[in-house]
Structures are given as C-alpha cells and as structure tokens.
Amino acid sequence: MLWGGAAGGLAGASQARRMRGPDELEIVAFERGHFTSYSACGIPYWVGGDVGDRDELIARTPEEHRARDIDVRLRTEVTEIDVDRGRVRARDLESGAESWTSYDKLVIATGARPVRPDLPGIDAPGVHGVQTLDDGQALLDTLSRTGGRRAVVVGAGYIGVEMAEALINRGYEVTVVNRGREPMATLDPDMGRLVHEAMTGLGITMVDDAEVTALSTGADGRVRAVATADAEYPADVVVLGIGVRPETSLARAAGLPLGDSGGLLTDRSLRVRGQENVWAGGDCVEVLDLVSGQLRHIPLGTHANKHGQIIGTNAGGGYATFPGVVGTAVSKVCDLEIARTGLREKDARRVGLRFEAVTIESTSRAGYYPNAAPMTVKMLAELGTGRLLGVQIVGREGAGKRVDIAAVALTAGMTVHQVAALDLGYAPPFSPVWDPIQVAARKAAAKVRGR
C-alpha cells in the first residue's frame, strides 16, 4: 500500500497500521521534504518566535513511523501514477535515480501548492513561500542573514495575515500588498475592514486593490522591492501569501476525476470516483459544503487529519465516511481574533439563497467584568426557514472560538430561532448573560420573522 507523506497521508497510514499488522499490510510513504507529520499551521508562529523550536511542530518523526513498520522514504518525489498497472514512479531527489513501485491500494495525499504567479523576479533570493517546514527554515535563514528590516507580504489571506504578524514580532517594517478590497477574503468586506483597521493600528502598512506587477532585484540578484502599477515598495525579504491550489497535477495526468477548483473528486468514503483501490484526502480533494450543498476546496489541517483517519480505516479493511464541512476557520493577527463558518454573502447569492444579514457589537464577558473585550458578530439567516447560513466574528481575546457554537449549529441545520434558545453556559467572567452569538441570532430571527 502506498501513501502520501503529508499530514493526511501519514495520519491515515498510522490508522491503517493500527488495524493491520506488518504481516498483513505493507505501507510505503513517499515524502519529498525532510520531515513528516508536522503542523504546517504552526509555521508562522515558529517564524514569529512564539514557538521556540522547529521540532515542537513535529508530531511524529520518520524514525517513529519506521519503528511502526511504515516505510517512510524522505526526499523522494512521485513523478507519475500508472493506475492501469497499479504502480507509481518516484525520483530520489538526492541521487536523481528513478524507480517504479507497485501497489494494491493507493492513497493520494499530495496537499496543496502555494500560488506563485509568473512575475519578473519571483524566483529571486529573498522571495519565500511558506508551505512546509523546509520553507519555514529557508525563510528563517534569510531573516538571520539579511541586513535590512523591511518586509513585504504579498496577499492578505490567512497565511499573509499570520506572516505579517510574525514579521512584526521580529521587528520588521511590514507592508502587505493585497489585490482585494480588504484583507481576509474569506470574510465579507465589511468584516474585512475591521481586520484592516486593526492591522494598520499595529503599524502594518496596508495596500489594498493593488496588483503586483514585478519584484525588483539589486545588483546581487536579491529582491529589493515589490512593484505595483502605481508604486514600488522596498523589501529586504518578500513572503508570498497569495493562497493555495490543490496539488493534483499527477492525478490529472493519470486521468483521475477533478472538480471545478481542480481538487480530486471522491465518494463519502474518500475513494476516488471510478477507482476501486485509490483514495484521496487532505488539501488535494474537494469536499461537500453542508450549508450550500456544493463541492468546495477548503484546505485545512483539521480536514486533512480527519480524512486520514477515514482513509486509514477503509484501506485497512474497515468502513468510515466523511460527511462534509461547514468551512470553519479561525486565525489572529496579534491580539485580534478572526473567525468564520458557513457562507459569506456572495456565497449565499451564488447558490441562489435569499437571506438576511445582521451585525451586532458585544463583549467577551459581562461588560462590567474586568478585561471584557469587544467583538463584532455578523450572521446570515435564510429567509422563510430561518436556517442559519453563516457567522463571522472579529474581536479581541475570547472572540475567536465562539465560532464553534455556530459551526455545531450549522452542522445540525439549526435555525437562528433555535440558536437563540440554546442553553449556553453563563457567568460574568465568561460571557454576557446573552452570549454574542445568541444576540446576533435574536436579531436575525426578528428580521427573518418580519419578512
């Protein structure tokens, strides 16, 4: 049995090994990098100094996997999948040697690749993507060598915002160049505006509605500036945070089915459609959005680890399914917490839903209790049914994880009336007597009832 070496792949390999011993199941995992089973989500916090050591991000080393009879082959890149013959071709990145390995069952966990636009200077020294531990180490090496203190982050999604914080923490002057109207395109623009204001307040220079046209280099070939149509921003280091796309080039070449976003299409057991012995999971697949009923590409480590458990169970002879997602994500920039789940306004319009949107201001604790922090909650509810469609939260300490209430409600298909009636825990140190989520739900219920 062959596996990918990313989080979803090796989580699945470990699950399959728990179900079947080495005499029953041989497992080979290919990984092009130097590390296995690590938290890619933790890389910005390692770069920023919140996590002191790279190895703290590693859940299980290659040696630990091998001790459990999982044949991990590092620095080995799969270059071809031959579905008809049940084999893959792999290249040793150190020696260049290539060989074929046969399989009875194949798991594709190739993850996602960072968007890297074809621009002048994009491959210059000092320009970094941040996707793997190797990428994080390369960026830290650059930061330790560069003499300047000016950083430009291209893109203002999760990675861009988190890397802006990391570089601020390291004492850099940070400029974020964003092609969108506001940072965090996973939020509606009115909520993204709150993130923009907070980042500006931290001393980050925000440049919105700007398209990067080139990266300028100096006489030594290193990056020196990021250019847009209207200006040029000096840079001693550039970090790309433009987003990711499913890494499915091998799957495409093998003729496996892909969705609109380029992710692999699977059934609920995560078996690739039309294939009896091929599974796929993690950032390279499309998943069912339980709110819209459509397939989406939502690259998150939480999904990848769940996919691994399900695939490992199925490939190991058991049976498990993945029901879908509601698109829950949480992040932060310094002390500002940012969370979202479900649909944005444009998502709801795209699938033809009629809805009401409400926004409320509240606090993380009772207003009179010390250190009560402000938060803004936006909620979408379907007209007619009152079904909860989505929630976005921007606020200070205690705001972000409140999104989990909404995630559970969305998964259960609850209405805003039901959310308003939930029996949530209350004490002044933890929330107002009406939790902010319920305040928004009451307002939304009144609006959909009035229509």
N, C-alpha and C positions, 0 to 999 in steps of 0.2 A: 504494500500500500504506500502511495506517495502523497506527501503533504507539502503545503507552502510553509515557510518558516516564520511567518508573521504571527501576530497575536492570535488571530482566529485559527490559523493553521495549527499552531502548537498547542493551543488550548484543546482543540479537537483531538490531536494526537494523544495528548495525556488522557483524555476521556476514553478514547478507544483502547488505550493500553490498560486502563483500569478494568475494562470489560473483557479484554482478551490478552492472555499472556503471550510472551515472545514465541512460544512454540506454535501458537495458533495464528499469530498475526505479526508479520514483519512490517515495520514502519520506517520509511526513509523521508527525511525532511530536507529540502533544499533552501538555503538562505544565502543571498548574495552579499550580505553585510557581515559584520564581525560579531553580532550579538543576537540573542534570542529572547523572546518572552519579556519584553520591556514595555514600559509605559511611554509611548510617544507623546501622550498628552502632558507628561511631566517635563518635557524638554524645555519649554520656555522658563519654567521655574528653576531648573538647573542652570540655564544660561544666566538668569537674573540673580542667582545666588541664594534663592530660598531653599533649594535642595543643594546640600553641600558637596555631594559626591555622585558621579555618574552611576556608580554601581547600586546606589539606593533605588534607581529606577528599574533595576533588573529583577524580575520575579523569579526566573529560573535560568540558570546558565546552560550553555551547550553541554557542559560536563554533567550537570544534573539530569538533563534529558537523556544523555547517553547511558547514565547509570540506570535508567529505567528502560533500557533497550529500545530507545528511539534513536535511529541513526541520523544524527544531525550533520549535514555537510555544509559548512560555512564557506563563504566566498565562492559559491557555486551558483551560477545563473542558468535557469531553464531557458532555452532558446527556441524550443519547438515542442508542441504537443501533437502526437500522432494518435488520434482517437481510434482510428480503424484498426491499428495494430496494438493498441494498448501500451504505449511507451512514450517517454519524453527524452528529448536530447538536452544535455546540460553541459555547460562550459566551466571549467575550473578557471577562475579569474586570475589566479596567480601564475599558473603554467600555460594557460590557453588551451589545454587539452579538452577534447570533447568526447562524450560517450553517450550511448543510449541506455536507458534503464526501463525495464518493463514493469507494468503494474496490473493488478487485478481491479483495484479501486484507486481512483484519483481524486484528490481534494485540491481545488484551486483557491488559494488564499493570497493572491498577488497584491491586494491592497489598492491604494490609490496613488497617483503620481501628482506632484505639485505642478500647477500651471506655470510654465516657463516660456513667456512669449518670445517670438523670434525678433529680437531687437538688437541694434548695434550695441556692443559692449556687454551683452547679457552674460557671457561666459568669462568676463574679466575676473582676475583675482580680487577678492573683497566682496563679491556678489554671492549671496548664500540663500539657498532654500533650506527649510528646516522641516524634515520629514522623519529622519531616522537618527539614532544615536550617533552614527558616523557624521551626519550633517551637523548635529549639535556640537560635536567635538571640533569639527573643522571651523565652525563659527567662533568658538571659544579661543581656538588657536589664533584666528585673525584678530580678535579683540585684544589678545595679550601682546600681539606684535605691533599693531597699528599705533602710530604716534598721535593721531588726531582723535577728537572726541565728538565727531559729527556722524550721525546715523540717519539713514533714510529707510523707512519701511514702505514697501510698495504693496498696497492692499490693506483693507481695514475690516477683514472678516475676523474670525476667532484667532487665527494664527497671527495676523497682523497686529491686532489689538494686544494680544498677550506678549508678543515680541517687543512692541513699543514699551510696555511696562518693564520688561526685562532690561531693556537698554537704558531706560530712565533710571532703574535701580543701579545700573553700573556707571552712572554719572555721565551718560551721553546726552548731547543735544539731539532731540529726536524730531524728525519731520515724517509725517505719514501722508503719502500721496495715494488718494483714493479716487477711483473712476466714478463711484456712486455719489448720490446726493448727500448721503450721511454714512457714517461708519455702521458696521453690523447690518448688512443687507438681509440677514435673517430676521430682523425686526422691521416693523413698519417705519417709514421715515420720521413720523412724529416721536417715536420712541428712540430711534437712532439719534435724533437731535439731542436728547438728554445725554447720550454717550459722548457725542461731540463736545458738548459744553463741559463735561467732566474731564475729558482728555485735555482740552485747552486749559482748564484750570490747573492741571498737573504740569503745565509748561510744555506740552507737546504741541508742535505746530501742525495744524490740520489743513490739508489741501484737498478739497473735495471737487467733484466734477472735473477731474483732471486725468488726462490720458498720457501715460509715459510714452515718449517717442524714441528715447535713446538713453544709454548710460555712457557718459563721457569718461575717458581714461586719460591718465597722465603719461609722461614720457617713460615711466617704468612699466606701463601697461596696466596698472592697477586702477580700479574705479575711482573717480574723483567727483562725479556729480550725476544727478538724475535729471533728465531734461523732459519737460512737457512742451506743449505748443506755445505756452505763454511765459515760461520761466525755467530757470535751472537752479537746482538745489544741491549745494555742496555736500559731499558724502565721503567719509573715510571708510565706511562699511555700508553695504546695502543688504537688506533682508527682504526676500520675496515672500509675501503672504497673500497671494492672489487667489488662492483656493486650490482644490484638487479635482481630478477627474478619475474615474475608475481605470485601473491598470488592467486592461483586457486585450492588449494587442496580441498576445499569444492565443487567447480564446477566439478572437476574431479570425486570426489566420487559420485556426483549426476548424472554423465553420460552426462554432457554438453560438447559440442564440443570444442576442444582445437587445436591450431595451432602448428607449429614446435617449437616455442620458449616456449610453454606452456601457452600462453595467450588465452583468450576466443575468439571465432570467432563470429562475428556479421555481420548483414547486414548494409547498409548505414544509416539506422535509429537507429543503435546501439541495435537493437533487437537481442538477442542470436539466432543463427541459429537453426531452428527447433522448436523454442518456440514462442508461441503467446503472452505470458504475462510476459516474462523475458527479461530485458535489462541489459547491462553491459557497463561500461565505466571507463576511467582513466587508471592507470598503470597495471590493470589486463587484458587488451584486446590487441589484435594485430590490427594494423591499416594499411591502404593502403598507400604504398610509391608511391607518384605520379610520381617520376622520374623513378624508376625501374619497377613499375607496380606490385610489390610483397608485401606480407604482412610482417610487421616487428613489433617487440616490441620496442617502443620508449617511455620510461617513463618520461613524462614531465608535470609539473603543468599546462602549457598552454593548453595542450590537455585535461587534466582532467576537467578543468573548462568549456571548450567548449563542451565536452561530456555531462557534467551535464546539461547545457542549452538545448542541443538537446534531451536528455532523458526526462528531465522535461517537455518539450513541447509535446513530443509524449505521455508520460504516462498521461499527463494532458488533452489529447484529441485533441491536435493539430498535426502538421506534420512538421518535420525538418529532415535534413540529414547531415552527416559528410562526406565531400568529400575526405579527406585524408590529408597527411602531406608531407613535403619535408625534415623533420629532422633537423630543425633549432635549434641551441643551442648556448648559449654564457656564458662565465664564465670569471673568472680572478684569478690571484694569485698576490697579492699586486698590483703593478701598471701595470702588464702585462695583456692585454685583449686577450681572446681566443674565436674564433667563428668558426662555421662551419654550412653548409647546403648542402643538396643533397648528392651525392655519393662520397666516397673515391675511390682511385684507385682499391683497392681489391673488393669493392662493384661492381664497373663497370665491372670488369673482371668476377666476379661471375655470373652476369646475361648476359654475352656474348656481352657486348658493346665494340665497338672499339672506341678509344678516343685518344686525345692529352691532355697532362698536361703542363701547363706553370706556372712559378713562377716569380713574379716581386717584386721589392722593391720600396716603395713610402713613402709619409709622410701624416700626418693627415690634414695639412694645406699647404698653399704655402710655399715652402722651405725657403723663406726669411722672413716669418712672425714669430714673437716670439713664442717660445714653439711648433714649428712644431715637431711632434713626428714620429719616423719611424714605418713602418708596412710592413709586408710581406703578399702578397696575392697569393694563389695558386688557379688555376681554371682548371676545366676539361671540355672539349667540345667533342661532338660526331663527329667522322669522317663522312664525307659525308653530314650530315644535318647541322652541326654546332650547334646543340642543346646544350644549357648549361646543364651540368650534376652535377656540384658541385663546391663549393667555400669554402676555408679555410683561415682564417685570424689570424695572430698573430702579436700583436703590442702594442704600448703604448696608451695613452689617445686619444680617438677618433677613435680607430680601430674597436672595437667590434661590435657596432651597424650598421656599414656599411654592415654587412652580410644581413641586411633586404632588401637591394636593390636586392641582389642575390636571396633571398627567394621569393620575388614577381616575379622575372623573371622566376624562376624555376616553380612556381605555374602556371604561364601563358604559360609555354612551349616555352619560347623565345630562340632564337639563340644568340650566342655571338656577331654576327653582329648587331642584334637589341639592345643588351645591350650596345654596344659601341656607338650606335646612340642615346641613351636616353638623354632627355633634363633635366639633373640634375642641381640642384642649385649650383652656384659657387660664392664665394667671398674669397679672401685670408685668412680671419680668419677661414674659414670652410673647405676648400679643395684646392688642386692644381687645375689648370684650367681643367686638365683631372683627374677626380676622380680615386683613385686607382683601384676600381672595373672596371672602363672603360679602364684603362691602361692594366689590365690583359685581358679584353675582346678583345681589339685590337690585342694583341699578340696572343691570342688563335685563333681569326678569321684568322690571317695571316697564322698560322700553319695548320688549317684545310683546308683553301683555297689552300695552297701549296700542300696538299696531294690529 
